[in-house]
């Protein structure tokens, strides 16, 4: 069996390590193998009432190995990248594979399927660590201070924060694939608390995140927006149970898009655990609803999106997939395994845990959120959701919610301690307006959505 050279861990050539581990697995008897190496570092500080509450700096490095013995497979991982650690990783994975059940759908993709997006996707910027530690702390402090100074009713805070991180991902397999990319991230947030004259308190939150420092919002703008959001929740009350139009703000509309992604996931489909099973080519959403999963997206500022990567978790090239077009389900989201289960091809959606998305978003409409609200005589503008009340098998949907009540086309007062409910099958088909306010603040993004026919359960 080939030996791994003794190399100080800080000086490891991680690409060569991934290739070498695959070779060791094959030499140990594997018919195929895949090795993934990840490393990263992060900085995080939280300031509360002007004082540093938590400060963390950490780094990590890990190695994962998946081996195949014909139709048997097993996975193992380690953070010990010494020769002894790697030897134990290989022997452990092989031992597990020998006792697993055969699975006719297991195995690497065909060699011709592997590849990666050519060109710079602009995922890594080293300026996320360009600020000295004192300046990172100061940015967190500035965000919180701006929130506290915004209005006398902002009386307390759950903190301001600043985060920075970089990461690297390497993947190699026995069919000739070797890929490597780096990512960066930075973010600022503030979470103030507002009090009314009775002492009742409300909390809200706002943040900005980016791949490079230059794209972050100013700390003062973040703190002020967080304060504004907390203040508008004061005086919240319950409302009587009724059926009204519901407007989902982008921050919560994205969760509906996430449910649609999960329902279209190959893992859910082949298990018949989704209301979208058997619905390819069928109308599953309202006309005008187009859902896209794009792993190749570069944003208008020239930076790769938070879901952008050159290849997926198996080494298949990144791509753009239209999942729903004008309300019609075009495809399921598949990795190689679920594709074989369904007699289809992978859509490049493999992740380390199964099925993963890229930049998943709903194409924007033409109506402003203000115009959407103005058209509603009586309704609910949802700002936050609680709980996990979505059943993907039946489509039943019920979640705790808070937000603002709409009266005569205007936001009238805050609402809390209510539940919004419906069925995802009907909800998707009952989207009657899509906002023009699509902003990519994460890997799953939606504009404002209006959904008719749902029930608000309250007093």
Buried (B, 14 or more C-beta within 10 A) or exposed (E): EEEBEEBEEEEBEBBBBBBBBBBBBBEBEBBBBBBBBBBBBBBBBBBBBEEEBEBEEEEEBBBBBBBBBBBBBBBBBBEBBBEEBBBBBBBBBBEBBEEEEEBEEBBBBEEEBBBBBEEEBBBBBEBBBEBEEEEBBBBBBBBBBBBBEBBEBBEEBBBBBBBBBBBBBBBBBBBEBBBBBBBBBBBBBBBBBBBBEEEEBBBBBBBBBBBBBEBBBBBBBBBBBBBBBBBBBBBBEEBEEEEBBBBBBBBBBBBBBBBBBBBBBBBBBBEEBBBBBEBBEEBBBBEBBBBBBBBBBBBEEEBBBBBBBBBBBBBBBBBEBBBBBBBBBBBBBBBBBBBBBBEBBBBBBBEBEBBBBBBBBBBBBEBBBBEBBBBBEBBBBBBBBEEEBBBBEEBBBBBBBBBBBBEEBEBEBBBBBBBBBBBBBBBBBBBBBBBBBBEBBBBBBBBBBBBBBBBBBBE
